[in-house]
């Protein structure tokens, strides 16, 4: 395509990506940038109108990229680049049909989400929500110290408690980064249950390498069934993709198998954990506590949501990737993906639609 | 002393140490146990009466062990064993004068406090109090996602942010255990300021060993002045003993030197940090956030305390050692100390009064 200034490719950007990233687009004189500049969800009607004749789009997960939007854009559209690792909002087959490339932002949020996962595991065990509430509500002066008051299960091993098993539902990059952070807490055993379709030979090799790396602290690393993950985990991390195959994997049956002093962390997808079952498990003390960054049906999670009412449930409003460093990396990658595709080059992170 | 059953040594215990630990005393038929069994602070009058003729006392930090109490006990008293690492409640010279041994519980709480320190560092950076508040107060459905909403500084290094300096005021066991946990988060540099009276030759050797252990991840480990700790730390941990020499070490002058995106964690002693100065630093955004387990004047910290009013201040009601595993170890050690002293044996953890 001739980039001659009279027929510049148009890029529609559905959110302001900030002063560090927007110039990557706006300082290019060979591109026309159309920005939804308001600090709100991009208006659908505005988008349908402005996308006409666009070559590229940089979107966030609040934009539904469906046939209607693609038809509105027309045949000029070469790429849809989303500033997210998930792409549930993109109707992939519709883009494949039209030969439109898809950019996304995997990998760069691994560290931020692993940090949140460790934080939630500690908060769930050590009763952060309840104890912070005591201070916030002015009850500290009246609270009476007792040898075991406010106690919870300790994440770290110690003299009288020499082993810890961490479990993972899903054992991808974020799970592995979380495990890495937990090794100096004295974790001795790791179990996981993951996609049964991945080739088991490559898993075996990977697991041997991980075990060797963390030896002698880590004594075992095993791929197991979900039943075993439920029964044996002291700390369970839900870090599996969403979608129908993992929906309500953590339900009442699963939670009833867990240890009384175990904690559950969900920094993956809200749909994997059945909210009512988790609320019941906390209320009836089948498990010790929970730390969750995602909830099924979010953000429509109000004060009267069963999990919001449970004092042992530490809930964050999906901030797993919300660090300056990571969001900057995600926004930069989203722009780089878009520009590369417009230039007909290899995209730094293009979705491989064959596996979808 | 003849343990003949008619003249059993009496042990006064000022709080119920629970079903796992109390039998270590009550199942001994050569000892008389007198217990303040109520789940409240031991009544002073009750204690003054019951301590008469006691050989040992197992206390917690709410009991003031002063000349009055020791005189009430009389010359039979051989040992005061406290279930705490601090001994501000014990008038040590009075015990030395009377040749009464002192037991305490160091070391066993190292892991629990290091866990809380890491948790508070993560919470302070990732805005845990503010973001949990959004969910608790039912505001999540109305919150608008934006590329940098809810963002805070990331504890872990990542591609676009490759170095992290952690600083410590005090570099004893708990600081070292905290550093150990932070290594896989990608910490590259560690600075500390500690007691200038410790011999620097032994520090040099220790530091070389630590640096070697965490190499190549950790690039540097240096003892520096407090000014440098203030200026260079991305995450600052206050883990120094209390007392006059460290009182208000973190004051307005110190806080003004800190980085805008830095966070401060206090899991040591409340007196080290001047509360009004920290509240001002948070309000005026000299630093990013704080995570504190101790506050000067605790537990008299009500709703209107300046730190309780700061949304960037994550406050816990002094639960650093409050894990089941650790409190069990502390209670067991307190009893073991008492029994050893009564039997005239080496105590597992006797306070060396020469250094006090």
Boltz contact constraints between the chains, C-beta under 6 A:
constraints:
  - contact:
      token1: [A, 15]
      token2: [B, 147]
      max_distance: 6.0
  - contact:
      token1: [A, 17]
      token2: [B, 147]
      max_distance: 6.0
  - contact:
      token1: [A, 18]
      token2: [B, 148]
      max_distance: 6.0
  - contact:
      token1: [A, 39]
      token2: [B, 146]
      max_distance: 6.0
  - contact:
      token1: [A, 40]
      token2: [B, 144]
      max_distance: 6.0
  - contact:
      token1: [A, 111]
      token2: [B, 156]
      max_distance: 6.0
  - contact:
      token1: [A, 111]
      token2: [B, 158]
      max_distance: 6.0
  - contact:
      token1: [A, 112]
      token2: [B, 154]
      max_distance: 6.0
  - contact:
      token1: [A, 115]
      token2: [B, 122]
      max_distance: 6.0
  - contact:
      token1: [A, 115]
      token2: [B, 155]
      max_distance: 6.0
  - contact:
      token1: [A, 115]
      token2: [B, 156]
      max_distance: 6.0
  - contact:
      token1: [A, 119]
      token2: [B, 122]
      max_distance: 6.0
  - contact:
      token1: [A, 122]
      token2: [B, 115]
      max_distance: 6.0
  - contact:
      token1: [A, 122]
      token2: [B, 119]
      max_distance: 6.0
  - contact:
      token1: [A, 131]
      token2: [B, 316]
      max_distance: 6.0
  - contact:
      token1: [A, 131]
      token2: [B, 317]
      max_distance: 6.0
  - contact:
      token1: [A, 131]
      token2: [B, 319]
      max_distance: 6.0
  - contact:
      token1: [A, 134]
      token2: [B, 317]
      max_distance: 6.0
  - contact:
      token1: [A, 135]
      token2: [B, 315]
      max_distance: 6.0
  - contact:
      token1: [A, 135]
      token2: [B, 317]
      max_distance: 6.0
  - contact:
      token1: [A, 138]
      token2: [B, 302]
      max_distance: 6.0
  - contact:
      token1: [A, 138]
      token2: [B, 303]
      max_distance: 6.0
  - contact:
      token1: [A, 140]
      token2: [B, 299]
      max_distance: 6.0
  - contact:
      token1: [A, 140]
      token2: [B, 301]
      max_distance: 6.0
  - contact:
      token1: [A, 140]
      token2: [B, 317]
      max_distance: 6.0
  - contact:
      token1: [A, 141]
      token2: [B, 299]
      max_distance: 6.0
  - contact:
      token1: [A, 141]
      token2: [B, 300]
      max_distance: 6.0
  - contact:
      token1: [A, 141]
      token2: [B, 302]
      max_distance: 6.0
  - contact:
      token1: [A, 144]
      token2: [B, 40]
      max_distance: 6.0
  - contact:
      token1: [A, 146]
      token2: [B, 39]
      max_distance: 6.0
  - contact:
      token1: [A, 147]
      token2: [B, 15]
      max_distance: 6.0
  - contact:
      token1: [A, 147]
      token2: [B, 17]
      max_distance: 6.0
  - contact:
      token1: [A, 147]
      token2: [B, 327]
      max_distance: 6.0
  - contact:
      token1: [A, 147]
      token2: [B, 331]
      max_distance: 6.0
  - contact:
      token1: [A, 148]
      token2: [B, 18]
      max_distance: 6.0
  - contact:
      token1: [A, 148]
      token2: [B, 327]
      max_distance: 6.0
  - contact:
      token1: [A, 150]
      token2: [B, 319]
      max_distance: 6.0
  - contact:
      token1: [A, 150]
      token2: [B, 322]
      max_distance: 6.0
  - contact:
      token1: [A, 151]
      token2: [B, 322]
      max_distance: 6.0
  - contact:
      token1: [A, 151]
      token2: [B, 323]
      max_distance: 6.0
  - contact:
      token1: [A, 151]
      token2: [B, 324]
      max_distance: 6.0
  - contact:
      token1: [A, 151]
      token2: [B, 327]
      max_distance: 6.0
  - contact:
      token1: [A, 154]
      token2: [B, 112]
      max_distance: 6.0
  - contact:
      token1: [A, 154]
      token2: [B, 323]
      max_distance: 6.0
  - contact:
      token1: [A, 154]
      token2: [B, 325]
      max_distance: 6.0
  - contact:
      token1: [A, 155]
      token2: [B, 115]
      max_distance: 6.0
  - contact:
      token1: [A, 156]
      token2: [B, 111]
      max_distance: 6.0
  - contact:
      token1: [A, 156]
      token2: [B, 115]
      max_distance: 6.0
  - contact:
      token1: [A, 158]
      token2: [B, 111]
      max_distance: 6.0
  - contact:
      token1: [A, 158]
      token2: [B, 325]
      max_distance: 6.0
  - contact:
      token1: [A, 160]
      token2: [B, 325]
      max_distance: 6.0
  - contact:
      token1: [A, 160]
      token2: [B, 329]
      max_distance: 6.0
  - contact:
      token1: [A, 161]
      token2: [B, 325]
      max_distance: 6.0
  - contact:
      token1: [A, 180]
      token2: [B, 184]
      max_distance: 6.0
  - contact:
      token1: [A, 181]
      token2: [B, 184]
      max_distance: 6.0
  - contact:
      token1: [A, 184]
      token2: [B, 180]
      max_distance: 6.0
  - contact:
      token1: [A, 184]
      token2: [B, 181]
      max_distance: 6.0
  - contact:
      token1: [A, 299]
      token2: [B, 140]
      max_distance: 6.0
  - contact:
      token1: [A, 299]
      token2: [B, 141]
      max_distance: 6.0
  - contact:
      token1: [A, 300]
      token2: [B, 141]
      max_distance: 6.0
  - contact:
      token1: [A, 301]
      token2: [B, 140]
      max_distance: 6.0
  - contact:
      token1: [A, 302]
      token2: [B, 138]
      max_distance: 6.0
  - contact:
      token1: [A, 302]
      token2: [B, 141]
      max_distance: 6.0
  - contact:
      token1: [A, 303]
      token2: [B, 138]
      max_distance: 6.0
  - contact:
      token1: [A, 315]
      token2: [B, 135]
      max_distance: 6.0
  - contact:
      token1: [A, 316]
      token2: [B, 131]
      max_distance: 6.0
  - contact:
      token1: [A, 317]
      token2: [B, 131]
      max_distance: 6.0
  - contact:
      token1: [A, 317]
      token2: [B, 134]
      max_distance: 6.0
  - contact:
      token1: [A, 317]
      token2: [B, 135]
      max_distance: 6.0
  - contact:
      token1: [A, 317]
      token2: [B, 140]
      max_distance: 6.0
  - contact:
      token1: [A, 319]
      token2: [B, 131]
      max_distance: 6.0
  - contact:
      token1: [A, 319]
      token2: [B, 150]
      max_distance: 6.0
  - contact:
      token1: [A, 322]
      token2: [B, 150]
      max_distance: 6.0
  - contact:
      token1: [A, 322]
      token2: [B, 151]
      max_distance: 6.0
  - contact:
      token1: [A, 323]
      token2: [B, 151]
      max_distance: 6.0
  - contact:
      token1: [A, 323]
      token2: [B, 154]
      max_distance: 6.0
  - contact:
      token1: [A, 324]
      token2: [B, 151]
      max_distance: 6.0
  - contact:
      token1: [A, 325]
      token2: [B, 154]
      max_distance: 6.0
  - contact:
      token1: [A, 325]
      token2: [B, 158]
      max_distance: 6.0
  - contact:
      token1: [A, 325]
      token2: [B, 160]
      max_distance: 6.0
  - contact:
      token1: [A, 325]
      token2: [B, 161]
      max_distance: 6.0
  - contact:
      token1: [A, 327]
      token2: [B, 147]
      max_distance: 6.0
  - contact:
      token1: [A, 327]
      token2: [B, 148]
      max_distance: 6.0
  - contact:
      token1: [A, 327]
      token2: [B, 151]
      max_distance: 6.0
  - contact:
      token1: [A, 329]
      token2: [B, 160]
      max_distance: 6.0
  - contact:
      token1: [A, 331]
      token2: [B, 147]
      max_distance: 6.0
